[in-house]
């Protein structure tokens, strides 16, 4: 059939089959030029013929399927018969197996019975032979003179001699001493002699790595009193030349692994032998190594480092040795470790706290010595602040400087290197907290943290802050103030941030989820609040010094003729203003470089507000003609440009308003009300507007008071 290949395709698509059939028919029609392209009759005939062909194909396939089904049924019937035959054979085999099993059981029962009968006959006979043999050897020990039996003189028969002497020794223990004293002494002497020879031979076999012989001797000696000497000899020989390097810890595991395999083959109780093997290492070479390293306590810091290193390595070694079986005591290795380090750990926390304090004091003093500075007592409190304020007021009023301020040439007495040294020393102390008992670690970590906070914050940072506070210039000083306190604040913030980071990493894992966590955080918060208070005080004084100098400088350098010139001048900012702006620009940059985040934002905001107040009050002290008003506007415009560097919207608004107020000094009288009601000035109190307008030189001549009655309050 021409359709078979198409019908056997997978998957079969009937629509595609019809399309292909139609396409072939159309191609035949095209070859005949006398016919149309579409010949429906030819197409119908083709489809009818195809239907007939497919029907014939279906019938043929149906007959083929019937034939195959009949064939399958015949094969199935044949297989069923074969399986039935196999089942019959299997039943016969099972029956034969059961019969054979019964016969084997009967034979085994008879063999066991026969064996019991033979044993009942042979056991008394063997015992009698053994007793006769022992009696004959015992008779040798009863006779006077030395022992002459070959079995006790020939070393090649030492195993048999050991068996005999061990049994004779047990028998001798039951004999009365008055009649058999001499025999008992001979037996005891020979017993000790053979035991000693066995141990010596065991040592020789160990050196020769003859494990089968070692096993034989250990089995024999297990019935002797000196069996422990055999174990001791094995341990001594195994460890004799084991620790040749400087790193004792590195040699232990390979040594134990090698000898543990030998123990399992040689001894019947390898766990006990292994426990004693490790005990000998801990109380021998390991303890000697630890004692030699910890003998020198002159350098406490080095001593603590060695103690922590040795203890950590011993604990790690104990954990690694858990792979070996050493009996049922799970705390065995822990007890060995504690026995070695107990006397060193009893006073650990006291040594740690003393070392932390000594190292911190030494680091701080070394820093002061490098600066040729001698730490002194500083008087603090309300009286000192009152004294400082009185000196500032009297100095300003009397135009003299009575306040003696020592700024130490700009030295802040703070160093990040010193702070890092103190914190790293504390970090090492936190790390060594593992030397304490687990239950004591949070409390000991708190004690370490208290010492660290006291030395770093109270003794070092707080002292530098006090010196920095005293070095802040008094307000309203005639000389440009040196802003050294900004550097003190910057360094303090850096130190505190570093302390916070290291505290989180070192302290918190120890005190986390314990009552000591809250106590540590509370103590730190208290000390940081004290430092923050002094920082706030110092920054406030610094801002007062900045704006105070601006105020004094403007008062002394700003002339009345600057805003009321008699002749026409080029309108430009006044020299006093330009000097102030130049100083303020450098000051703002320094504040931004010294502070960050919210601290910088708050300080710059306060600076802007205070500066606005100084400039505002300064302008209220002058009279302005039209040219002077232009100069004032130029001055305020320079101030505006300067405070733009603050990036504080409120300060920008204040100076924008001040600029608008200055415009009141210049606008025509008839436009004053309109300007006052403008968007910028509409929210101000009317008294402020009136006060500013009164600064105009034409206030009286233009009778502005009458035109401003609506603004007066």
MORASUL-V99954 format. One record per run of one state. SS is the DSSP state (helix for helix, strand for strand, loop for the rest). FROM is the first residue (numbers start at 1). TO is the last residue. If there is no record, write none. Layout:
ss->{SS SS}
from->{FROM FROM}
to->{TO TO}
This chain:
ss->{loop helix loop helix loop helix loop helix loop helix loop helix loop helix loop helix loop helix loop helix loop helix loop helix loop helix loop helix loop helix loop helix loop helix loop helix loop helix loop helix loop helix loop helix loop helix loop strand loop helix loop helix loop helix loop helix loop strand loop helix loop}
from->{1 4 8 14 32 40 143 150 154 155 175 177 208 211 222 227 240 248 267 270 294 300 324 332 346 348 371 382 399 408 411 416 436 438 472 484 507 508 512 515 558 560 563 575 595 597 620 624 625 626 645 649 664 669 677 686 694 696 697 704 708}
to->{3 7 13 31 39 142 149 153 154 174 176 207 210 221 226 239 247 266 269 293 299 323 331 345 347 370 381 398 407 410 415 435 437 471 483 506 507 511 514 557 559 562 574 594 596 619 623 624 625 644 648 663 668 676 685 693 695 696 703 707 713}
